[in-house]
């Protein structure tokens, strides 16, 4: 969309609209309702770059806030604060600019060109006989969430095979111009929070300075002896996933699990598979499994 001139990374997103974002009538259950921003003095500064680098200042999700209301919690563009709300805000603006539903955009721009035939941001009838249940830490299954309202950061249904196609395309720098990939993999903000989520996300530390932990456009980044690594993780009730690519070596790993404690195996698995001793697991909130707990 940037390459086609639909949107600029550094133009305040609301400036693309003919009226204020909170003046639009919501069309979904909740995620395009911006009435809470009517008296917010900061949201109008937010750009696409900020949303992609998680510096919009929005919280992760409004329903995690004590009053369940959406607000900008810090000056946009100044520091890292992971925000699903920021990604959704960018999605809503793009939908209004293009007149296309996000699912249709994803199918046209990504899924169809890469032949990702089992991927969608909306639940599809053909998924009914081919999906995995998520499980909690006691191995009890969760009820499957079959969401039909596409949200960029949270409703993707995919498979190991399909997402691997996407990662290979990223590694090969397909679909986009070289200039765009260079922008995506340029660190936008250094990260100095102790954790990505939870109370410790407010605590500042230097413990990841040696790997220059940063965020690019949509991807986490850190420096290794093999060059820059780029990573993306995924969390949901009963699911924990992780992907990391080392573009300069042409190697990468994708791990998907259907368990709330699946992330406990990631550190040891990547150390054994590719000698990855650098991923900031605890910052990602993937606490390595304690083998001493096994009886």
Rosetta silent file (secondary structure, phi, psi, omega in degrees, C-alpha in Angstrom):
SEQUENCE: XXXXXXXXXXXXXXXXXXXXXXXXXXXXXXXXXXXXXXXXXXXXXXXXXXXXXXXXXXXXXXXXXXXXXXXXXXXXXXXXXXXXXXXXXXXXXXXXXXXXXXXXXXXXXXXXXXXXXXXXXXXXXXXXXXXXXXXXXXXXXXXXXXXXXXXXXXXXXXXXXXXXXXXXXXXXXXXXXXXXXXXXXXXXXXXXXXXXXXXXXXXXXXXXXXXXXXXXXXXXXXXXXXXXXXXXXXXXXXXXXXXXXXXXXXXXXXXXXXXXXXXXXXXXXXXXXXXXXXXXXXXXXXXXXXXXXXX
SCORE:     score description
SCORE:     0.000 S_00000001
   1 L     0.000  -36.994  175.603    0.000    0.000    0.000 S_00000001
   2 L   -65.894  -44.534  179.803    2.930    2.346    0.697 S_00000001
   3 L   -61.174  -32.846 -179.325    4.511    1.402   -2.633 S_00000001
   4 L   -85.784   -2.240  178.840    1.221    2.165   -4.409 S_00000001
   5 L    81.722   10.835  178.475    0.895    5.543   -2.711 S_00000001
   6 L   -69.665  -30.543 -174.135   -2.214    4.615   -0.721 S_00000001
   7 L  -152.446  150.440  176.946   -0.562    5.542    2.544 S_00000001
   8 L  -112.756  140.459 -176.072    2.634    7.160    3.846 S_00000001
   9 L   -62.892  -28.621 -171.310    4.457    5.753    6.838 S_00000001
  10 L  -113.293   13.500  175.342    4.916    9.132    8.518 S_00000001
  11 L   -94.093  128.814  177.442    1.622   10.901    7.841 S_00000001
  12 E   -50.814  129.435 -170.457   -0.769   11.006   10.824 S_00000001
  13 H   -62.954  -37.309 -176.279   -3.351    8.352   10.040 S_00000001
  14 H   -65.905  -20.702 -178.886   -6.430   10.358   10.917 S_00000001
  15 H   -67.106  -15.149  177.365   -5.504   12.949    8.280 S_00000001
  16 H   -79.062  -11.975 -174.116   -6.575   10.437    5.612 S_00000001
  17 L   -98.055  148.512  177.962  -10.166   10.538    6.868 S_00000001
  18 L   -75.925  -12.558  177.167  -12.839   13.118    6.000 S_00000001
  19 L  -148.759  172.429 -177.695  -13.933   13.207    9.644 S_00000001
  20 L   -63.873  146.201 -177.342  -12.668   12.252   13.098 S_00000001
  21 H   -59.011  -33.454 -178.040  -12.222    8.547   13.743 S_00000001
  22 H   -78.484   -5.688  178.797  -14.629    8.674   16.691 S_00000001
  23 H   -87.519   -8.457  178.442  -17.384   10.128   14.490 S_00000001
  24 L   -81.795  140.050  175.219  -17.754    6.892   12.519 S_00000001
  25 L   -73.795  129.493  179.155  -20.501    4.469   13.562 S_00000001
  26 L   -61.288  142.289  178.115  -18.962    1.153   14.672 S_00000001
  27 L  -113.932   -6.223  178.998  -19.594   -1.773   12.336 S_00000001
  28 L  -116.780  178.222 -178.577  -18.059   -4.502   14.510 S_00000001
  29 L   -62.292  -36.263 -176.983  -18.716   -5.743   18.039 S_00000001
  30 L  -159.014  -30.408 -162.578  -15.999   -3.510   19.487 S_00000001
  31 L   -75.876  -11.617  174.715  -12.744   -3.111   17.613 S_00000001
  32 L  -111.064   22.306  177.395  -13.706   -0.140   15.416 S_00000001
  33 L   -94.399  112.218 -175.666  -15.394    1.804   18.230 S_00000001
  34 L  -118.156   25.088  178.334  -13.299    4.914   18.904 S_00000001
  35 H   -59.697  -30.392 -179.598  -15.696    7.007   20.967 S_00000001
  36 H   -62.364  -19.765 -175.618  -13.209    6.822   23.859 S_00000001
  37 H   -88.722    1.505 -175.076  -10.792    8.977   21.833 S_00000001
  38 L   -56.430  -37.574 -178.596  -13.095   11.981   21.588 S_00000001
  39 L  -108.714   14.899  179.276  -11.238   13.853   24.326 S_00000001
  40 L   -84.264  130.232 -175.299   -7.819   12.268   23.758 S_00000001
  41 L   -94.502   -0.526 -173.269   -5.188   14.844   22.815 S_00000001
  42 L  -113.326  -27.394 -169.973   -2.537   12.418   21.522 S_00000001
  43 H   -60.915  -28.353 -176.735   -4.083    9.876   19.162 S_00000001
  44 H   -67.195  -10.686  178.285   -4.117   12.291   16.208 S_00000001
  45 H   -85.252  -12.928 -170.207   -0.283   12.113   16.123 S_00000001
  46 L   -70.112  132.652  179.347   -0.203    8.372   15.423 S_00000001
  47 E  -114.467  170.515  176.174    1.307    7.248   12.095 S_00000001
  48 H   -61.735  -39.746  179.180    1.539    3.909   10.300 S_00000001
  49 H   -59.266  -42.493  179.975    5.215    3.667   11.261 S_00000001
  50 H   -64.530  -40.930  178.949    4.313    4.019   14.934 S_00000001
  51 H   -63.600  -43.952 -177.709    1.648    1.322   14.716 S_00000001
  52 H   -70.596  -29.414  179.968    4.003   -1.118   12.982 S_00000001
  53 L   -95.143    4.202 -179.549    6.850   -0.415   15.430 S_00000001
  54 L    57.373   46.092  173.522    4.532   -0.558   18.459 S_00000001
  55 L  -122.492   20.475 -178.735    5.213    3.014   19.512 S_00000001
  56 L   -66.283  -26.766 -176.040    1.654    4.290   19.014 S_00000001
  57 L    92.724  -10.964  174.020    1.146    4.633   22.759 S_00000001
  58 E   -68.099  152.152  173.636   -2.052    2.588   22.698 S_00000001
  59 L   -71.017  174.352  176.804   -2.268   -0.271   25.246 S_00000001
  60 L   -59.686  -58.207  175.330   -2.151   -3.866   24.080 S_00000001
  61 L  -140.479  141.806 -178.661   -5.949   -4.189   24.362 S_00000001
  62 H   -60.434  -33.153 -176.595   -8.520   -1.803   25.817 S_00000001
  63 H   -74.847   -5.052  171.018  -10.181   -4.608   27.790 S_00000001
  64 H   -85.113  -12.981  179.424   -6.974   -5.056   29.822 S_00000001
  65 L   -76.639  150.076 -176.408   -7.418   -1.510   31.174 S_00000001
  66 L   -56.427  -38.614 -178.878   -9.116   -1.108   34.559 S_00000001
  67 L   -99.849    5.917  178.491  -12.013    0.844   33.036 S_00000001
  68 L    62.949   20.830 -177.337  -11.977   -1.103   29.719 S_00000001
  69 L  -106.971  150.760 -179.643  -11.526    2.173   27.810 S_00000001
  70 L   -89.786  133.698  177.270   -9.137    2.986   24.988 S_00000001
  71 L  -154.362  160.239  171.936   -6.626    5.786   25.446 S_00000001
  72 E   -86.098  122.595 -171.232   -3.116    6.736   24.375 S_00000001
  73 L   -93.972  -14.046  178.684   -0.935    5.947   27.392 S_00000001
  74 L  -154.075  162.188 -178.265    2.300    7.645   26.332 S_00000001
  75 L   -56.279  121.227 -178.933    3.553   10.166   23.799 S_00000001
  76 L   -56.813  137.093  175.340    3.324    8.480   20.369 S_00000001
  77 L    86.930    2.958 -173.403    6.655    7.592   18.786 S_00000001
  78 L   -99.147  -32.829 -178.763    8.767    7.817   21.934 S_00000001
  79 L  -156.765  163.365 -176.376    9.112    4.272   23.282 S_00000001
  80 L   -76.412  131.610  172.500    8.087    0.672   22.706 S_00000001
  81 L  -150.916  104.815 -175.014    4.758   -0.526   24.077 S_00000001
  82 L   -55.387  132.521 -173.981    3.339   -3.596   22.377 S_00000001
  83 L  -144.422  105.941  169.045   -0.126   -2.752   21.104 S_00000001
  84 H   -63.524  -34.924  179.353   -2.676   -4.918   19.381 S_00000001
  85 H   -61.906  -36.770  178.794   -4.891   -1.833   19.437 S_00000001
  86 H   -64.067  -40.172  178.456   -2.311    0.065   17.400 S_00000001
  87 H   -67.474  -38.835  178.077   -2.330   -2.608   14.707 S_00000001
  88 H   -66.423  -39.473  178.645   -6.133   -2.620   14.631 S_00000001
  89 H   -58.984  -44.933  176.606   -6.184    1.190   14.370 S_00000001
  90 H   -61.601  -42.459  178.290   -3.924    0.981   11.304 S_00000001
  91 H   -58.264  -47.141 -177.387   -6.167   -1.745    9.883 S_00000001
  92 H   -62.825  -42.279  178.521   -9.318    0.362   10.307 S_00000001
  93 H   -62.264  -44.101 -179.926   -7.710    3.377    8.615 S_00000001
  94 H   -62.227  -41.709  178.769   -6.527    1.199    5.710 S_00000001
  95 H   -61.077  -38.624 -179.576  -10.002   -0.281    5.299 S_00000001
  96 H   -73.210  -35.285  178.510  -11.485    3.213    5.115 S_00000001
  97 H   -67.463  -46.264 -173.166   -8.825    4.435    2.661 S_00000001
  98 H   -88.796  -23.367 -174.470   -9.116    1.462    0.294 S_00000001
  99 L    76.808   10.386 -179.719  -12.768    0.563    0.777 S_00000001
 100 L  -109.551  144.032  171.287  -11.699   -3.080    1.163 S_00000001
 101 L   -66.384  144.454 -176.684  -12.241   -5.452    4.061 S_00000001
 102 H   -58.922  -39.079  178.149   -8.960   -6.463    5.728 S_00000001
 103 H   -59.789  -43.747  179.552   -9.560  -10.132    4.944 S_00000001
 104 H   -64.419  -38.904  177.138   -9.981   -9.343    1.247 S_00000001
 105 H   -62.170  -46.748 -178.713   -6.792   -7.258    1.288 S_00000001
 106 H   -62.439  -41.756  179.085   -4.819  -10.052    2.942 S_00000001
 107 H   -63.223  -44.715 -175.360   -6.103  -12.622    0.460 S_00000001
 108 H   -70.989  -40.260 -172.136   -5.311  -10.438   -2.551 S_00000001
 109 H   -90.389  -32.349 -173.305   -1.901   -9.143   -1.455 S_00000001
 110 H  -120.899  -60.245 -169.125   -0.448  -12.065    0.526 S_00000001
 111 H   -63.748  -47.463 -178.596   -2.375  -15.321    0.783 S_00000001
 112 L   -67.801  -45.833  177.391   -3.287  -15.876   -2.866 S_00000001
 113 L   -59.517  -31.781 -178.377    0.116  -14.906   -4.343 S_00000001
 114 L   -95.609    4.121 -179.242    1.827  -17.259   -1.886 S_00000001
 115 L    55.441   42.648  174.780   -0.795  -20.013   -2.312 S_00000001
 116 L   -87.567   80.415 -169.575   -1.600  -19.949    1.390 S_00000001
 117 L   -77.821  -13.611 -179.519   -4.851  -21.840    0.835 S_00000001
 118 L  -114.941   34.901 -178.467   -5.531  -22.599    4.500 S_00000001
 119 L  -126.910  137.560  179.543   -5.080  -19.073    5.852 S_00000001
 120 E  -165.231  150.330  173.217   -7.707  -16.483    6.695 S_00000001
 121 L   -90.004    1.507  175.046   -8.448  -13.736    9.210 S_00000001
 122 L  -128.166  146.334  178.146  -12.032  -15.015    9.326 S_00000001
 123 L   -65.205  131.874 -178.025  -13.287  -18.467   10.239 S_00000001
 124 L  -113.926  146.211  179.925  -14.058  -20.418    7.078 S_00000001
 125 H   -54.748  -35.128 -177.799  -16.438  -23.400    6.649 S_00000001
 126 H   -70.450   -9.884  177.270  -13.617  -25.512    5.207 S_00000001
 127 H   -81.146  -13.715 -169.994  -11.740  -25.203    8.511 S_00000001
 128 L   -56.564  -34.301 -177.815  -14.445  -27.159   10.393 S_00000001
 129 L  -106.525   19.661 -174.813  -12.803  -30.556    9.950 S_00000001
 130 L  -153.183   66.968  176.809   -9.205  -29.396   10.122 S_00000001
 131 L  -147.761  158.241 -179.299   -8.210  -27.427   13.206 S_00000001
 132 L  -101.972  141.563  173.209   -6.329  -27.899   16.462 S_00000001
 133 L   -83.546  140.097  171.156   -7.728  -27.272   19.923 S_00000001
 134 L   -81.575  153.528 -178.437   -5.719  -25.101   22.285 S_00000001
 135 E  -129.722  148.702  176.773   -4.961  -26.487   25.751 S_00000001
 136 L   -86.282 -175.417 -175.503   -4.294  -24.929   29.133 S_00000001
 137 L   -68.810  -13.372  177.260   -1.444  -25.824   31.477 S_00000001
 138 L  -100.791   13.950  176.711   -3.518  -28.718   32.874 S_00000001
 139 L    68.243   21.802  176.200   -3.969  -30.188   29.388 S_00000001
 140 L   -94.978  136.739 -175.410   -7.653  -29.277   29.242 S_00000001
 141 E   -77.151  146.729  173.020   -8.919  -28.045   25.896 S_00000001
 142 L   -90.027  153.846  170.625  -10.329  -24.598   25.219 S_00000001
 143 L   -68.505  135.919 -177.250  -13.467  -24.037   23.172 S_00000001
 144 L   -68.902  129.666  177.039  -12.427  -23.037   19.656 S_00000001
 145 L   -87.291  111.373 -178.307  -12.833  -19.323   18.930 S_00000001
 146 L  -106.718   75.878 -172.833  -14.372  -19.053   15.456 S_00000001
 147 L   -80.758  133.602  178.147  -14.141  -15.306   14.951 S_00000001
 148 L  -110.529   11.963  174.941  -15.659  -13.748   11.848 S_00000001
 149 L  -111.392  103.667 -174.247  -14.472  -10.195   12.470 S_00000001
 150 L   -64.395  130.329  174.442  -10.941   -9.918   11.042 S_00000001
 151 L  -131.182  124.668 -172.975   -8.355   -8.220   13.257 S_00000001
 152 L   -52.174  -42.913 -174.965   -4.801   -7.939   11.983 S_00000001
 153 L   -89.667   -1.922 -167.252   -3.012   -8.848   15.240 S_00000001
 154 L  -144.175   -7.975 -174.262   -5.287  -11.560   16.606 S_00000001
 155 L  -117.620   14.404 -179.040   -7.589  -13.577   14.308 S_00000001
 156 L   -66.785  125.289  168.774   -5.281  -15.249   11.798 S_00000001
 157 E  -104.386  126.239 -178.835   -6.096  -18.912   11.178 S_00000001
 158 L  -153.384 -179.059  178.325   -3.235  -20.667    9.418 S_00000001
 159 L  -125.435  166.081  177.369   -1.202  -23.856    9.262 S_00000001
 160 H   -58.622  -42.638 -179.588    2.438  -24.705    9.740 S_00000001
 161 H   -64.607  -46.132 -178.759    2.789  -25.241    5.986 S_00000001
 162 H   -64.827  -46.305 -176.668    1.113  -21.960    5.040 S_00000001
 163 H   -68.759  -28.869  174.960    2.976  -19.803    7.520 S_00000001
 164 H   -64.317  -36.502  175.341    6.220  -21.415    6.444 S_00000001
 165 H   -60.716  -41.227  179.165    5.454  -20.198    2.896 S_00000001
 166 H   -63.901  -45.162 -178.860    5.085  -16.694    4.287 S_00000001
 167 H   -64.697  -37.458  176.738    8.387  -16.869    6.178 S_00000001
 168 H   -63.835  -39.184  177.233   10.209  -18.134    3.093 S_00000001
 169 H   -63.791  -38.679  176.923    8.782  -15.186    1.149 S_00000001
 170 H   -65.014  -45.886  179.638   10.053  -12.843    3.856 S_00000001
 171 H   -60.538  -38.549 -178.599   13.473  -14.488    3.782 S_00000001
 172 L   -86.475   -2.268 -178.529   13.580  -14.203   -0.023 S_00000001
 173 L    57.042   46.833  176.813   12.213  -10.650    0.069 S_00000001
 174 L   -85.452  171.000  173.670    9.348  -11.507   -2.243 S_00000001
 175 L    74.206  -33.550 -176.886    6.111   -9.510   -2.820 S_00000001
 176 L  -119.260  164.810  174.993    7.678   -6.119   -2.025 S_00000001
 177 L   -73.003  156.663 -179.900   10.389   -3.912   -3.487 S_00000001
 178 H   -57.446  -38.934  178.912   13.894   -4.088   -2.013 S_00000001
 179 H   -59.057  -39.083 -179.618   13.492   -0.562   -0.631 S_00000001
 180 H   -67.756  -43.878  178.341   10.443   -1.675    1.334 S_00000001
 181 H   -63.095  -38.618  177.247   12.192   -4.686    2.838 S_00000001
 182 H   -60.766  -38.856  178.796   15.121   -2.498    3.860 S_00000001
 183 H   -67.481  -43.158 -179.802   12.673   -0.200    5.660 S_00000001
 184 H   -59.649  -42.228 -175.694   10.921   -3.112    7.372 S_00000001
 185 L   -97.913   27.800  169.947   14.207   -4.499    8.683 S_00000001
 186 L  -101.957  124.535  179.098   15.613   -1.188    9.900 S_00000001
 187 L   -56.336  129.222 -179.681   15.401   -0.838   13.706 S_00000001
 188 L   -99.187  -30.533 -175.451   12.846    1.852   14.523 S_00000001
 189 E  -153.487  132.971  173.570   13.066    1.873   18.314 S_00000001
 190 E   -76.891  143.692 -177.766   15.426    0.361   20.892 S_00000001
 191 L  -109.543  124.272 -179.551   13.693   -1.740   23.527 S_00000001
 192 L  -128.520   17.214  174.902   14.762   -1.422   27.127 S_00000001
 193 E   -78.507  149.807 -178.211   11.755   -2.818   28.973 S_00000001
 194 L   -71.354  -34.200  176.519   12.424   -5.811   31.202 S_00000001
 195 L  -135.802  159.817  177.744    9.475   -7.730   29.755 S_00000001
 196 L   -77.413  -34.463 -177.554    7.259   -7.306   26.732 S_00000001
 197 L  -129.148  165.662  173.519    4.042   -7.719   28.734 S_00000001
 198 L    81.972 -174.794 -176.862    2.819   -7.378   32.298 S_00000001
 199 H   -56.577  -35.267 -177.581    4.016   -5.205   35.195 S_00000001
 200 H   -73.026   -8.256  175.798    7.702   -5.644   34.295 S_00000001
 201 H   -67.182  -17.960  178.909    7.056   -4.006   30.905 S_00000001
 202 H   -89.171  -10.750 -177.600    7.236   -0.704   32.798 S_00000001
 203 L   -89.162  130.193 -178.927   10.667   -1.505   34.274 S_00000001
 204 E   -90.365  137.970 -179.756   13.702   -0.208   32.361 S_00000001
 205 L  -144.635  160.488  175.429   16.769   -2.422   32.024 S_00000001
 206 L  -107.992    8.968 -170.964   20.016   -2.606   30.058 S_00000001
 207 L   -67.346  -17.534  176.998   20.130   -6.412   30.056 S_00000001
 208 L  -107.893   12.474  179.369   19.319   -6.662   26.322 S_00000001
 209 H   -65.168  -30.793 -176.734   21.616   -3.851   25.202 S_00000001
 210 H   -67.448  -23.713  177.197   24.286   -6.340   24.135 S_00000001
 211 H  -104.294    6.228  178.283   21.960   -7.736   21.464 S_00000001
 212 L    51.887   46.913 -179.371   20.555   -4.287   20.566 S_00000001
 213 L   -54.404  125.182 -173.340   16.983   -5.511   21.082 S_00000001
 214 E  -146.580  175.772  171.043   14.804   -3.366   18.832 S_00000001
 215 E  -127.895  132.855  173.964   11.634   -3.309   16.801 S_00000001
 216 L   -91.893 -142.675  176.735   11.457   -2.807   13.053 S_00000001
 217 L   -99.319   94.067  179.391    8.219   -2.504   11.098 S_00000001
 218 L    89.688   -5.835 -176.993    6.158   -5.441   12.294 S_00000001
 219 L  -132.576  139.054  167.624    9.158   -7.504   13.420 S_00000001
 220 E   -74.657  154.378 -177.026   11.272   -7.708   16.542 S_00000001
 221 E  -141.736  146.598  170.765   15.016   -7.546   15.902 S_00000001
 222 E  -152.787  155.077 -175.720   18.244   -8.379   17.712 S_00000001
 223 E   -92.210  139.144  178.722   21.911   -8.543   16.793 S_00000001
 224 E  -138.284  170.112  174.031   23.854  -11.831   16.768 S_00000001
 225 L   -61.889  -15.444  179.237   27.248  -13.056   15.488 S_00000001
 226 L   -95.728   10.192 -176.189   25.253  -14.255   12.451 S_00000001
 227 E    99.362 -172.231  179.121   23.915  -10.768   11.734 S_00000001
 228 E   -65.251  138.718  169.953   20.526   -9.301   12.543 S_00000001
 229 E  -108.290  144.727  176.297   17.792  -11.740   13.546 S_00000001
 230 E  -122.710  140.363 -174.126   14.120  -10.896   13.023 S_00000001
 231 E  -143.067  157.341  172.832   11.362  -12.551   15.002 S_00000001
 232 E  -148.381  131.510  178.596    7.640  -12.649   15.584 S_00000001
 233 E  -113.936  169.111  178.222    5.793  -14.506   18.282 S_00000001
 234 E  -145.034  134.168  179.864    2.118  -15.244   18.813 S_00000001
 235 E  -124.249  147.309  171.716    0.048  -15.755   21.941 S_00000001
 236 E  -169.121  166.198 -179.492   -3.558  -16.803   22.482 S_00000001
 237 L   -60.713  110.538  179.168   -5.572  -18.930   24.868 S_00000001
 238 L    89.386    4.873 -178.732   -4.143  -22.404   24.339 S_00000001
 239 E  -139.393  137.661  172.060   -1.587  -21.433   21.708 S_00000001
 240 E  -140.994  127.302 -176.267    2.029  -20.217   21.776 S_00000001
 241 E  -131.282  159.654  177.250    4.095  -19.753   18.609 S_00000001
 242 E  -154.199  138.218  172.149    7.500  -18.385   17.681 S_00000001
 243 E  -135.440  141.219  176.560    9.371  -17.677   14.461 S_00000001
 244 E  -142.260  136.035  179.363   12.881  -16.329   14.021 S_00000001
 245 E  -121.924  142.396  173.974   14.823  -15.681   10.816 S_00000001
 246 E  -116.676   84.772 -171.412   18.534  -15.061   10.299 S_00000001
 247 L   -55.466  -34.492 -176.151   18.475  -13.410    6.846 S_00000001
 248 L   -72.690  -20.029  177.797   22.250  -13.240    6.418 S_00000001
 249 L  -104.735  -11.511 -178.440   22.574  -17.017    6.820 S_00000001
 250 L    74.238   22.132 -178.406   19.314  -17.942    5.084 S_00000001
 251 E  -116.895  155.823  177.562   18.126  -19.917    8.102 S_00000001
 252 E  -166.849  166.318  179.555   15.037  -19.729   10.242 S_00000001
 253 E  -138.218  139.428  172.514   12.766  -21.685   12.546 S_00000001
 254 E  -123.775  126.876  177.416    8.997  -21.762   12.990 S_00000001
 255 E  -125.711  128.236  174.762    7.456  -23.397   16.055 S_00000001
 256 E  -124.790  133.791  178.322    3.712  -23.678   16.649 S_00000001
 257 E  -132.695  151.756  175.880    2.172  -25.236   19.748 S_00000001
 258 L  -111.481   58.907 -178.607   -1.394  -25.696   20.982 S_00000001
 259 L  -152.377  144.175  176.110   -0.614  -25.272   24.668 S_00000001
 260 L   -67.590  -16.141  179.949   -0.420  -22.434   27.173 S_00000001
 261 L  -114.976   15.004 -179.408    2.985  -23.782   28.224 S_00000001
 262 H   -59.380  -32.863 -177.951    4.302  -24.583   24.750 S_00000001
 263 H   -63.621  -15.334 -179.213    6.756  -21.707   24.936 S_00000001
 264 H   -65.501  -19.858 -178.450    8.697  -23.517   27.642 S_00000001
 265 H   -95.543   -7.475 -170.242   10.425  -25.711   25.046 S_00000001
 266 H   -63.833  -45.447 -175.368   11.417  -22.930   22.640 S_00000001
 267 H   -59.394  -53.373 -177.562   14.772  -21.969   24.163 S_00000001
 268 H   -64.687  -38.016 -178.909   16.208  -25.483   24.324 S_00000001
 269 H   -63.263  -44.942 -179.421   14.790  -26.394   20.916 S_00000001
 270 H   -72.349  -31.291  175.751   16.394  -23.429   19.147 S_00000001
 271 H   -64.379  -41.628 -179.582   19.689  -23.926   20.955 S_00000001
 272 H   -73.419  -38.992 -173.633   19.802  -27.541   19.748 S_00000001
 273 H   -76.140  -38.816 -173.083   18.497  -26.863   16.242 S_00000001
 274 H  -146.393   19.414  176.802   20.557  -23.831   15.266 S_00000001
 275 L    56.004   38.177  176.308   22.722  -22.750   18.203 S_00000001
 276 L   -81.569  102.923  179.600   20.506  -19.731   18.880 S_00000001
 277 L  -107.619   14.667 -166.854   21.868  -18.456   22.192 S_00000001
 278 L  -121.257  -21.393 -179.449   20.664  -14.895   21.715 S_00000001
 279 L   -56.996  130.134 -178.162   16.859  -14.756   21.534 S_00000001
 280 L   -80.591   76.057 -172.263   15.592  -12.778   24.573 S_00000001
 281 L   -59.239  -45.843 -176.384   13.193  -15.458   25.781 S_00000001
 282 L   -68.079  -34.840  175.276   12.336  -13.950   29.134 S_00000001
 283 L   -61.556  -37.449  179.045   11.677  -10.540   27.575 S_00000001
 284 L   -73.434   -4.773 -176.155    9.243  -12.306   25.226 S_00000001
 285 L    70.132   20.561  171.410    7.560  -13.841   28.298 S_00000001
 286 L   -98.826   90.897 -176.590    8.490  -17.320   27.103 S_00000001
 287 L   -80.422  121.045 -178.807    9.948  -18.658   30.335 S_00000001
 288 L   -55.562  141.206 -178.743   12.076  -21.764   29.653 S_00000001
 289 L   -64.741  136.929 -179.903   10.669  -24.955   31.142 S_00000001
 290 L   -87.545  103.895 -176.809   12.303  -25.981   34.414 S_00000001
 291 H   -63.759  -21.297 -179.240   13.479  -29.548   33.849 S_00000001
 292 H   -70.589  -12.166  179.254   13.968  -30.032   37.599 S_00000001
 293 H   -79.368  -10.829 -179.954   10.180  -30.051   37.999 S_00000001
 294 L   -76.640  125.474 -178.907    9.975  -33.423   36.236 S_00000001
 295 L   -78.620    0.000    0.000    9.554  -36.192   38.815 S_00000001
